[in-house]
Amino acid sequence: MPRIALQVHPSDNVVTLIDALVDETRTRCGLTLRDPIAFGHKAATRTIAEGESVIKYGVTIGRATRPIEVGDHVHVHNCC
């Protein structure tokens, strides 16, 4: 069963995973996850360059500290 990924605003470059299907790699919106991602964590919907804004809720919530690929887990290891 595909994962449920929530995109709040059209300009968001991340989605939030809102289910516990950690081992599933596909989302209902067609995104392929590159790693297992826990409930409530984010995944990139497009490539985010180092230094680029991470956008959720239509606002900047952080900056990428290294390049983030589509489907990557977005968390403290790659944004601040």
PDB file of N, CA, C and O in Angstrom:
ATOM      1  N   MET A   1       0.844  -1.177   0.000  1.00  0.00           N
ATOM      2  CA  MET A   1       0.000   0.000   0.000  1.00  0.00           C
ATOM      3  C   MET A   1       0.890   1.241   0.000  1.00  0.00           C
ATOM      4  O   MET A   1       1.797   1.328   0.828  1.00  0.00           O
ATOM      5  N   PRO A   2       0.669   2.203  -0.892  1.00  0.00           N
ATOM      6  CA  PRO A   2       1.488   3.422  -0.923  1.00  0.00           C
ATOM      7  C   PRO A   2       1.320   4.271   0.341  1.00  0.00           C
ATOM      8  O   PRO A   2       0.287   4.227   1.011  1.00  0.00           O
ATOM      9  N   ARG A   3       2.345   5.028   0.638  1.00  0.00           N
ATOM     10  CA  ARG A   3       2.342   5.902   1.814  1.00  0.00           C
ATOM     11  C   ARG A   3       1.506   7.144   1.578  1.00  0.00           C
ATOM     12  O   ARG A   3       1.269   7.544   0.438  1.00  0.00           O
ATOM     13  N   ILE A   4       1.066   7.744   2.661  1.00  0.00           N
ATOM     14  CA  ILE A   4       0.320   8.994   2.601  1.00  0.00           C
ATOM     15  C   ILE A   4       1.292  10.133   2.865  1.00  0.00           C
ATOM     16  O   ILE A   4       1.922  10.194   3.921  1.00  0.00           O
ATOM     17  N   ALA A   5       1.409  11.037   1.896  1.00  0.00           N
ATOM     18  CA  ALA A   5       2.316  12.180   1.995  1.00  0.00           C
ATOM     19  C   ALA A   5       1.489  13.450   1.866  1.00  0.00           C
ATOM     20  O   ALA A   5       0.719  13.601   0.918  1.00  0.00           O
ATOM     21  N   LEU A   6       1.645  14.353   2.806  1.00  0.00           N
ATOM     22  CA  LEU A   6       0.857  15.578   2.850  1.00  0.00           C
ATOM     23  C   LEU A   6       1.680  16.769   2.381  1.00  0.00           C
ATOM     24  O   LEU A   6       2.721  17.081   2.958  1.00  0.00           O
ATOM     25  N   GLN A   7       1.205  17.433   1.330  1.00  0.00           N
ATOM     26  CA  GLN A   7       1.795  18.701   0.882  1.00  0.00           C
ATOM     27  C   GLN A   7       0.782  19.777   1.235  1.00  0.00           C
ATOM     28  O   GLN A   7      -0.351  19.747   0.756  1.00  0.00           O
ATOM     29  N   VAL A   8       1.186  20.729   2.074  1.00  0.00           N
ATOM     30  CA  VAL A   8       0.276  21.732   2.604  1.00  0.00           C
ATOM     31  C   VAL A   8       0.039  22.883   1.628  1.00  0.00           C
ATOM     32  O   VAL A   8      -1.090  23.357   1.498  1.00  0.00           O
ATOM     33  N   HIS A   9       1.075  23.332   0.951  1.00  0.00           N
ATOM     34  CA  HIS A   9       1.001  24.524   0.088  1.00  0.00           C
ATOM     35  C   HIS A   9       1.614  24.186  -1.268  1.00  0.00           C
ATOM     36  O   HIS A   9       2.571  23.415  -1.324  1.00  0.00           O
ATOM     37  N   PRO A  10       1.092  24.740  -2.359  1.00  0.00           N
ATOM     38  CA  PRO A  10       1.630  24.427  -3.687  1.00  0.00           C
ATOM     39  C   PRO A  10       3.116  24.751  -3.866  1.00  0.00           C
ATOM     40  O   PRO A  10       3.773  24.136  -4.706  1.00  0.00           O
ATOM     41  N   SER A  11       3.657  25.692  -3.104  1.00  0.00           N
ATOM     42  CA  SER A  11       5.074  26.042  -3.250  1.00  0.00           C
ATOM     43  C   SER A  11       5.997  25.185  -2.376  1.00  0.00           C
ATOM     44  O   SER A  11       7.216  25.344  -2.440  1.00  0.00           O
ATOM     45  N   ASP A  12       5.446  24.288  -1.568  1.00  0.00           N
ATOM     46  CA  ASP A  12       6.268  23.425  -0.711  1.00  0.00           C
ATOM     47  C   ASP A  12       7.181  22.552  -1.563  1.00  0.00           C
ATOM     48  O   ASP A  12       6.764  22.043  -2.604  1.00  0.00           O
ATOM     49  N   ASN A  13       8.432  22.379  -1.121  1.00  0.00           N
ATOM     50  CA  ASN A  13       9.335  21.459  -1.804  1.00  0.00           C
ATOM     51  C   ASN A  13       9.584  20.200  -0.976  1.00  0.00           C
ATOM     52  O   ASN A  13      10.491  19.419  -1.263  1.00  0.00           O
ATOM     53  N   VAL A  14       8.755  20.018   0.066  1.00  0.00           N
ATOM     54  CA  VAL A  14       8.763  18.801   0.876  1.00  0.00           C
ATOM     55  C   VAL A  14       7.323  18.354   1.126  1.00  0.00           C
ATOM     56  O   VAL A  14       6.385  19.148   1.063  1.00  0.00           O
ATOM     57  N   VAL A  15       7.179  17.068   1.409  1.00  0.00           N
ATOM     58  CA  VAL A  15       5.917  16.518   1.888  1.00  0.00           C
ATOM     59  C   VAL A  15       6.192  15.905   3.253  1.00  0.00           C
ATOM     60  O   VAL A  15       7.330  15.553   3.564  1.00  0.00           O
ATOM     61  N   THR A  16       5.149  15.778   4.065  1.00  0.00           N
ATOM     62  CA  THR A  16       5.260  15.132   5.367  1.00  0.00           C
ATOM     63  C   THR A  16       4.583  13.767   5.294  1.00  0.00           C
ATOM     64  O   THR A  16       3.437  13.662   4.856  1.00  0.00           O
ATOM     65  N   LEU A  17       5.290  12.722   5.722  1.00  0.00           N
ATOM     66  CA  LEU A  17       4.742  11.373   5.723  1.00  0.00           C
ATOM     67  C   LEU A  17       3.850  11.211   6.945  1.00  0.00           C
ATOM     68  O   LEU A  17       4.286  11.446   8.071  1.00  0.00           O
ATOM     69  N   ILE A  18       2.602  10.811   6.726  1.00  0.00           N
ATOM     70  CA  ILE A  18       1.639  10.766   7.833  1.00  0.00           C
ATOM     71  C   ILE A  18       1.065   9.368   8.033  1.00  0.00           C
ATOM     72  O   ILE A  18      -0.126   9.211   8.304  1.00  0.00           O
ATOM     73  N   ASP A  19       1.907   8.367   7.900  1.00  0.00           N
ATOM     74  CA  ASP A  19       1.518   6.994   8.197  1.00  0.00           C
ATOM     75  C   ASP A  19       2.740   6.264   8.764  1.00  0.00           C
ATOM     76  O   ASP A  19       3.835   6.821   8.836  1.00  0.00           O
ATOM     77  N   ALA A  20       2.531   5.029   9.156  1.00  0.00           N
ATOM     78  CA  ALA A  20       3.619   4.259   9.786  1.00  0.00           C
ATOM     79  C   ALA A  20       4.217   3.207   8.852  1.00  0.00           C
ATOM     80  O   ALA A  20       4.888   2.289   9.322  1.00  0.00           O
ATOM     81  N   LEU A  21       3.995   3.318   7.556  1.00  0.00           N
ATOM     82  CA  LEU A  21       4.473   2.321   6.593  1.00  0.00           C
ATOM     83  C   LEU A  21       5.921   2.595   6.200  1.00  0.00           C
ATOM     84  O   LEU A  21       6.213   2.809   5.024  1.00  0.00           O
ATOM     85  N   VAL A  22       6.815   2.589   7.158  1.00  0.00           N
ATOM     86  CA  VAL A  22       8.199   3.017   6.980  1.00  0.00           C
ATOM     87  C   VAL A  22       8.922   2.268   5.860  1.00  0.00           C
ATOM     88  O   VAL A  22       9.753   2.861   5.173  1.00  0.00           O
ATOM     89  N   ASP A  23       8.634   1.005   5.663  1.00  0.00           N
ATOM     90  CA  ASP A  23       9.341   0.218   4.653  1.00  0.00           C
ATOM     91  C   ASP A  23       8.805   0.417   3.233  1.00  0.00           C
ATOM     92  O   ASP A  23       9.430  -0.029   2.271  1.00  0.00           O
ATOM     93  N   GLU A  24       7.673   1.071   3.097  1.00  0.00           N
ATOM     94  CA  GLU A  24       7.103   1.337   1.762  1.00  0.00           C
ATOM     95  C   GLU A  24       7.880   2.479   1.108  1.00  0.00           C
ATOM     96  O   GLU A  24       8.174   3.479   1.762  1.00  0.00           O
ATOM     97  N   THR A  25       8.212   2.339  -0.170  1.00  0.00           N
ATOM     98  CA  THR A  25       9.034   3.340  -0.854  1.00  0.00           C
ATOM     99  C   THR A  25       8.250   4.245  -1.797  1.00  0.00           C
ATOM    100  O   THR A  25       8.821   5.178  -2.360  1.00  0.00           O
ATOM    101  N   ARG A  26       6.958   3.993  -1.983  1.00  0.00           N
ATOM    102  CA  ARG A  26       6.145   4.823  -2.879  1.00  0.00           C
ATOM    103  C   ARG A  26       5.071   5.546  -2.070  1.00  0.00           C
ATOM    104  O   ARG A  26       4.558   5.031  -1.077  1.00  0.00           O
ATOM    105  N   THR A  27       4.748   6.758  -2.527  1.00  0.00           N
ATOM    106  CA  THR A  27       3.654   7.505  -1.911  1.00  0.00           C
ATOM    107  C   THR A  27       2.467   7.517  -2.862  1.00  0.00           C
ATOM    108  O   THR A  27       2.612   7.224  -4.049  1.00  0.00           O
ATOM    109  N   ARG A  28       1.313   7.852  -2.350  1.00  0.00           N
ATOM    110  CA  ARG A  28       0.102   7.923  -3.175  1.00  0.00           C
ATOM    111  C   ARG A  28       0.221   8.980  -4.266  1.00  0.00           C
ATOM    112  O   ARG A  28      -0.443   8.882  -5.298  1.00  0.00           O
ATOM    113  N   CYS A  29       1.065   9.994  -4.045  1.00  0.00           N
ATOM    114  CA  CYS A  29       1.233  11.047  -5.048  1.00  0.00           C
ATOM    115  C   CYS A  29       2.311  10.682  -6.077  1.00  0.00           C
ATOM    116  O   CYS A  29       2.628  11.491  -6.949  1.00  0.00           O
ATOM    117  N   GLY A  30       2.879   9.465  -5.980  1.00  0.00           N
ATOM    118  CA  GLY A  30       3.834   8.996  -6.975  1.00  0.00           C
ATOM    119  C   GLY A  30       5.296   9.255  -6.653  1.00  0.00           C
ATOM    120  O   GLY A  30       6.162   8.939  -7.469  1.00  0.00           O
ATOM    121  N   LEU A  31       5.596   9.812  -5.504  1.00  0.00           N
ATOM    122  CA  LEU A  31       6.968  10.079  -5.095  1.00  0.00           C
ATOM    123  C   LEU A  31       7.637   8.775  -4.659  1.00  0.00           C
ATOM    124  O   LEU A  31       7.045   7.992  -3.916  1.00  0.00           O
ATOM    125  N   THR A  32       8.864   8.542  -5.118  1.00  0.00           N
ATOM    126  CA  THR A  32       9.646   7.390  -4.683  1.00  0.00           C
ATOM    127  C   THR A  32      10.605   7.846  -3.591  1.00  0.00           C
ATOM    128  O   THR A  32      11.417   8.747  -3.799  1.00  0.00           O
ATOM    129  N   LEU A  33      10.502   7.217  -2.431  1.00  0.00           N
ATOM    130  CA  LEU A  33      11.354   7.562  -1.290  1.00  0.00           C
ATOM    131  C   LEU A  33      12.660   6.795  -1.394  1.00  0.00           C
ATOM    132  O   LEU A  33      12.662   5.598  -1.685  1.00  0.00           O
ATOM    133  N   ARG A  34      13.763   7.476  -1.160  1.00  0.00           N
ATOM    134  CA  ARG A  34      15.086   6.854  -1.294  1.00  0.00           C
ATOM    135  C   ARG A  34      15.523   6.114  -0.039  1.00  0.00           C
ATOM    136  O   ARG A  34      16.410   5.262  -0.102  1.00  0.00           O
ATOM    137  N   ASP A  35      14.911   6.428   1.104  1.00  0.00           N
ATOM    138  CA  ASP A  35      15.255   5.807   2.379  1.00  0.00           C
ATOM    139  C   ASP A  35      13.983   5.617   3.190  1.00  0.00           C
ATOM    140  O   ASP A  35      12.973   6.259   2.901  1.00  0.00           O
ATOM    141  N   PRO A  36      14.007   4.744   4.208  1.00  0.00           N
ATOM    142  CA  PRO A  36      12.873   4.660   5.115  1.00  0.00           C
ATOM    143  C   PRO A  36      12.705   6.001   5.839  1.00  0.00           C
ATOM    144  O   PRO A  36      13.682   6.584   6.308  1.00  0.00           O
ATOM    145  N   ILE A  37      11.479   6.478   5.925  1.00  0.00           N
ATOM    146  CA  ILE A  37      11.217   7.773   6.572  1.00  0.00           C
ATOM    147  C   ILE A  37      10.103   7.580   7.591  1.00  0.00           C
ATOM    148  O   ILE A  37       9.038   7.054   7.268  1.00  0.00           O
ATOM    149  N   ALA A  38      10.355   8.007   8.820  1.00  0.00           N
ATOM    150  CA  ALA A  38       9.414   7.825   9.923  1.00  0.00           C
ATOM    151  C   ALA A  38       8.193   8.741   9.788  1.00  0.00           C
ATOM    152  O   ALA A  38       8.230   9.750   9.083  1.00  0.00           O
ATOM    153  N   PHE A  39       7.123   8.369  10.474  1.00  0.00           N
ATOM    154  CA  PHE A  39       5.911   9.177  10.566  1.00  0.00           C
ATOM    155  C   PHE A  39       6.266  10.601  11.005  1.00  0.00           C
ATOM    156  O   PHE A  39       7.044  10.794  11.939  1.00  0.00           O
ATOM    157  N   GLY A  40       5.694  11.581  10.329  1.00  0.00           N
ATOM    158  CA  GLY A  40       5.893  12.977  10.701  1.00  0.00           C
ATOM    159  C   GLY A  40       7.142  13.625  10.122  1.00  0.00           C
ATOM    160  O   GLY A  40       7.330  14.835  10.255  1.00  0.00           O
ATOM    161  N   HIS A  41       7.992  12.840   9.484  1.00  0.00           N
ATOM    162  CA  HIS A  41       9.204  13.389   8.878  1.00  0.00           C
ATOM    163  C   HIS A  41       8.933  13.789   7.431  1.00  0.00           C
ATOM    164  O   HIS A  41       7.901  13.438   6.860  1.00  0.00           O
ATOM    165  N   LYS A  42       9.874  14.526   6.850  1.00  0.00           N
ATOM    166  CA  LYS A  42       9.685  15.108   5.526  1.00  0.00           C
ATOM    167  C   LYS A  42      10.537  14.413   4.464  1.00  0.00           C
ATOM    168  O   LYS A  42      11.588  13.841   4.749  1.00  0.00           O
ATOM    169  N   ALA A  43      10.030  14.489   3.210  1.00  0.00           N
ATOM    170  CA  ALA A  43      10.764  14.018   2.041  1.00  0.00           C
ATOM    171  C   ALA A  43      10.737  15.122   0.992  1.00  0.00           C
ATOM    172  O   ALA A  43       9.753  15.851   0.871  1.00  0.00           O
ATOM    173  N   ALA A  44      11.821  15.239   0.238  1.00  0.00           N
ATOM    174  CA  ALA A  44      11.922  16.258  -0.805  1.00  0.00           C
ATOM    175  C   ALA A  44      11.092  15.853  -2.026  1.00  0.00           C
ATOM    176  O   ALA A  44      11.124  14.700  -2.456  1.00  0.00           O
ATOM    177  N   THR A  45      10.353  16.812  -2.575  1.00  0.00           N
ATOM    178  CA  THR A  45       9.553  16.559  -3.771  1.00  0.00           C
ATOM    179  C   THR A  45      10.295  16.961  -5.037  1.00  0.00           C
ATOM    180  O   THR A  45       9.867  16.646  -6.147  1.00  0.00           O
ATOM    181  N   ARG A  46      11.405  17.658  -4.861  1.00  0.00           N
ATOM    182  CA  ARG A  46      12.256  18.057  -5.982  1.00  0.00           C
ATOM    183  C   ARG A  46      13.669  18.225  -5.433  1.00  0.00           C
ATOM    184  O   ARG A  46      13.866  18.243  -4.218  1.00  0.00           O
ATOM    185  N   THR A  47      14.638  18.346  -6.310  1.00  0.00           N
ATOM    186  CA  THR A  47      16.012  18.567  -5.868  1.00  0.00           C
ATOM    187  C   THR A  47      16.099  19.932  -5.181  1.00  0.00           C
ATOM    188  O   THR A  47      15.578  20.929  -5.680  1.00  0.00           O
ATOM    189  N   ILE A  48      16.762  19.953  -4.037  1.00  0.00           N
ATOM    190  CA  ILE A  48      16.973  21.184  -3.281  1.00  0.00           C
ATOM    191  C   ILE A  48      18.485  21.380  -3.193  1.00  0.00           C
ATOM    192  O   ILE A  48      19.192  20.546  -2.626  1.00  0.00           O
ATOM    193  N   ALA A  49      18.977  22.480  -3.753  1.00  0.00           N
ATOM    194  CA  ALA A  49      20.416  22.745  -3.781  1.00  0.00           C
ATOM    195  C   ALA A  49      20.920  23.166  -2.404  1.00  0.00           C
ATOM    196  O   ALA A  49      20.162  23.685  -1.585  1.00  0.00           O
ATOM    197  N   GLU A  50      22.198  22.938  -2.162  1.00  0.00           N
ATOM    198  CA  GLU A  50      22.825  23.408  -0.927  1.00  0.00           C
ATOM    199  C   GLU A  50      22.589  24.912  -0.798  1.00  0.00           C
ATOM    200  O   GLU A  50      22.828  25.662  -1.744  1.00  0.00           O
ATOM    201  N   GLY A  51      22.122  25.350   0.366  1.00  0.00           N
ATOM    202  CA  GLY A  51      21.846  26.761   0.624  1.00  0.00           C
ATOM    203  C   GLY A  51      20.439  27.201   0.249  1.00  0.00           C
ATOM    204  O   GLY A  51      20.013  28.294   0.623  1.00  0.00           O
ATOM    205  N   GLU A  52      19.714  26.365  -0.486  1.00  0.00           N
ATOM    206  CA  GLU A  52      18.349  26.710  -0.901  1.00  0.00           C
ATOM    207  C   GLU A  52      17.369  26.512   0.256  1.00  0.00           C
ATOM    208  O   GLU A  52      17.599  25.695   1.148  1.00  0.00           O
ATOM    209  N   SER A  53      16.283  27.267   0.227  1.00  0.00           N
ATOM    210  CA  SER A  53      15.255  27.163   1.259  1.00  0.00           C
ATOM    211  C   SER A  53      14.527  25.830   1.191  1.00  0.00           C
ATOM    212  O   SER A  53      14.236  25.315   0.112  1.00  0.00           O
ATOM    213  N   VAL A  54      14.240  25.280   2.369  1.00  0.00           N
ATOM    214  CA  VAL A  54      13.323  24.153   2.505  1.00  0.00           C
ATOM    215  C   VAL A  54      11.977  24.787   2.836  1.00  0.00           C
ATOM    216  O   VAL A  54      11.852  25.518   3.818  1.00  0.00           O
ATOM    217  N   ILE A  55      10.974  24.505   2.014  1.00  0.00           N
ATOM    218  CA  ILE A  55       9.688  25.200   2.134  1.00  0.00           C
ATOM    219  C   ILE A  55       8.590  24.227   2.537  1.00  0.00           C
ATOM    220  O   ILE A  55       8.369  23.210   1.880  1.00  0.00           O
ATOM    221  N   LYS A  56       7.907  24.556   3.629  1.00  0.00           N
ATOM    222  CA  LYS A  56       6.755  23.812   4.129  1.00  0.00           C
ATOM    223  C   LYS A  56       5.751  24.848   4.601  1.00  0.00           C
ATOM    224  O   LYS A  56       6.146  25.886   5.133  1.00  0.00           O
ATOM    225  N   TYR A  57       4.476  24.594   4.421  1.00  0.00           N
ATOM    226  CA  TYR A  57       3.414  25.556   4.758  1.00  0.00           C
ATOM    227  C   TYR A  57       3.527  26.831   3.920  1.00  0.00           C
ATOM    228  O   TYR A  57       2.941  27.855   4.271  1.00  0.00           O
ATOM    229  N   GLY A  58       4.279  26.775   2.811  1.00  0.00           N
ATOM    230  CA  GLY A  58       4.470  27.946   1.975  1.00  0.00           C
ATOM    231  C   GLY A  58       5.502  28.921   2.505  1.00  0.00           C
ATOM    232  O   GLY A  58       5.648  30.018   1.966  1.00  0.00           O
ATOM    233  N   VAL A  59       6.224  28.539   3.557  1.00  0.00           N
ATOM    234  CA  VAL A  59       7.244  29.416   4.145  1.00  0.00           C
ATOM    235  C   VAL A  59       8.549  28.641   4.325  1.00  0.00           C
ATOM    236  O   VAL A  59       8.545  27.411   4.390  1.00  0.00           O
ATOM    237  N   THR A  60       9.647  29.359   4.404  1.00  0.00           N
ATOM    238  CA  THR A  60      10.950  28.740   4.637  1.00  0.00           C
ATOM    239  C   THR A  60      11.021  28.226   6.067  1.00  0.00           C
ATOM    240  O   THR A  60      10.794  28.973   7.018  1.00  0.00           O
ATOM    241  N   ILE A  61      11.341  26.934   6.210  1.00  0.00           N
ATOM    242  CA  ILE A  61      11.506  26.348   7.551  1.00  0.00           C
ATOM    243  C   ILE A  61      12.960  26.000   7.830  1.00  0.00           C
ATOM    244  O   ILE A  61      13.298  25.558   8.928  1.00  0.00           O
ATOM    245  N   GLY A  62      13.817  26.198   6.840  1.00  0.00           N
ATOM    246  CA  GLY A  62      15.239  25.907   6.995  1.00  0.00           C
ATOM    247  C   GLY A  62      15.958  26.067   5.677  1.00  0.00           C
ATOM    248  O   GLY A  62      15.367  26.460   4.671  1.00  0.00           O
ATOM    249  N   ARG A  63      17.256  25.755   5.695  1.00  0.00           N
ATOM    250  CA  ARG A  63      18.085  25.814   4.493  1.00  0.00           C
ATOM    251  C   ARG A  63      18.822  24.486   4.356  1.00  0.00           C
ATOM    252  O   ARG A  63      19.241  23.885   5.346  1.00  0.00           O
ATOM    253  N   ALA A  64      18.969  24.051   3.133  1.00  0.00           N
ATOM    254  CA  ALA A  64      19.690  22.804   2.872  1.00  0.00           C
ATOM    255  C   ALA A  64      21.182  23.017   3.166  1.00  0.00           C
ATOM    256  O   ALA A  64      21.784  23.972   2.675  1.00  0.00           O
ATOM    257  N   THR A  65      21.764  22.138   3.957  1.00  0.00           N
ATOM    258  CA  THR A  65      23.189  22.228   4.279  1.00  0.00           C
ATOM    259  C   THR A  65      24.036  21.429   3.296  1.00  0.00           C
ATOM    260  O   THR A  65      25.265  21.494   3.326  1.00  0.00           O
ATOM    261  N   ARG A  66      23.372  20.682   2.433  1.00  0.00           N
ATOM    262  CA  ARG A  66      24.006  19.932   1.349  1.00  0.00           C
ATOM    263  C   ARG A  66      22.920  19.655   0.318  1.00  0.00           C
ATOM    264  O   ARG A  66      21.740  19.842   0.617  1.00  0.00           O
ATOM    265  N   PRO A  67      23.277  19.219  -0.878  1.00  0.00           N
ATOM    266  CA  PRO A  67      22.246  18.923  -1.874  1.00  0.00           C
ATOM    267  C   PRO A  67      21.299  17.820  -1.389  1.00  0.00           C
ATOM    268  O   PRO A  67      21.727  16.838  -0.782  1.00  0.00           O
ATOM    269  N   ILE A  68      20.015  18.001  -1.667  1.00  0.00           N
ATOM    270  CA  ILE A  68      18.982  17.034  -1.291  1.00  0.00           C
ATOM    271  C   ILE A  68      18.290  16.597  -2.574  1.00  0.00           C
ATOM    272  O   ILE A  68      17.790  17.431  -3.329  1.00  0.00           O
ATOM    273  N   GLU A  69      18.263  15.297  -2.820  1.00  0.00           N
ATOM    274  CA  GLU A  69      17.659  14.759  -4.038  1.00  0.00           C
ATOM    275  C   GLU A  69      16.173  14.466  -3.823  1.00  0.00           C
ATOM    276  O   GLU A  69      15.704  14.346  -2.691  1.00  0.00           O
ATOM    277  N   VAL A  70      15.451  14.356  -4.928  1.00  0.00           N
ATOM    278  CA  VAL A  70      14.030  13.991  -4.880  1.00  0.00           C
ATOM    279  C   VAL A  70      13.890  12.669  -4.122  1.00  0.00           C
ATOM    280  O   VAL A  70      14.599  11.704  -4.407  1.00  0.00           O
ATOM    281  N   GLY A  71      12.970  12.635  -3.155  1.00  0.00           N
ATOM    282  CA  GLY A  71      12.720  11.430  -2.374  1.00  0.00           C
ATOM    283  C   GLY A  71      13.605  11.260  -1.162  1.00  0.00           C
ATOM    284  O   GLY A  71      13.412  10.321  -0.389  1.00  0.00           O
ATOM    285  N   ASP A  72      14.582  12.153  -0.971  1.00  0.00           N
ATOM    286  CA  ASP A  72      15.450  12.082   0.214  1.00  0.00           C
ATOM    287  C   ASP A  72      14.695  12.495   1.477  1.00  0.00           C
ATOM    288  O   ASP A  72      13.771  13.307   1.433  1.00  0.00           O
ATOM    289  N   HIS A  73      15.110  11.922   2.588  1.00  0.00           N
ATOM    290  CA  HIS A  73      14.646  12.327   3.905  1.00  0.00           C
ATOM    291  C   HIS A  73      15.193  13.721   4.182  1.00  0.00           C
ATOM    292  O   HIS A  73      16.391  13.954   4.022  1.00  0.00           O
ATOM    293  N   VAL A  74      14.348  14.638   4.587  1.00  0.00           N
ATOM    294  CA  VAL A  74      14.782  16.007   4.905  1.00  0.00           C
ATOM    295  C   VAL A  74      14.649  16.176   6.410  1.00  0.00           C
ATOM    296  O   VAL A  74      13.547  16.142   6.957  1.00  0.00           O
ATOM    297  N   HIS A  75      15.788  16.358   7.072  1.00  0.00           N
ATOM    298  CA  HIS A  75      15.812  16.443   8.535  1.00  0.00           C
ATOM    299  C   HIS A  75      17.104  17.152   8.953  1.00  0.00           C
ATOM    300  O   HIS A  75      17.759  17.774   8.116  1.00  0.00           O
ATOM    301  N   VAL A  76      17.472  17.069  10.205  1.00  0.00           N
ATOM    302  CA  VAL A  76      18.620  17.800  10.736  1.00  0.00           C
ATOM    303  C   VAL A  76      19.952  17.397  10.106  1.00  0.00           C
ATOM    304  O   VAL A  76      20.918  18.153  10.202  1.00  0.00           O
ATOM    305  N   HIS A  77      20.030  16.242   9.473  1.00  0.00           N
ATOM    306  CA  HIS A  77      21.297  15.819   8.837  1.00  0.00           C
ATOM    307  C   HIS A  77      21.564  16.531   7.529  1.00  0.00           C
ATOM    308  O   HIS A  77      22.685  16.477   7.025  1.00  0.00           O
ATOM    309  N   ASN A  78      20.546  17.215   6.949  1.00  0.00           N
ATOM    310  CA  ASN A  78      20.766  17.908   5.686  1.00  0.00           C
ATOM    311  C   ASN A  78      20.092  19.275   5.595  1.00  0.00           C
ATOM    312  O   ASN A  78      20.039  19.872   4.519  1.00  0.00           O
ATOM    313  N   CYS A  79      19.584  19.765   6.706  1.00  0.00           N
ATOM    314  CA  CYS A  79      19.060  21.139   6.718  1.00  0.00           C
ATOM    315  C   CYS A  79      19.157  21.719   8.127  1.00  0.00           C
ATOM    316  O   CYS A  79      19.224  20.997   9.122  1.00  0.00           O
ATOM    317  N   CYS A  80      19.162  23.034   8.171  1.00  0.00           N
ATOM    318  CA  CYS A  80      19.226  23.711   9.472  1.00  0.00           C
ATOM    319  C   CYS A  80      18.256  24.875   9.477  1.00  0.00           C
ATOM    320  O   CYS A  80      18.147  25.584  10.478  1.00  0.00           O
TER     321      CYS A  80
END
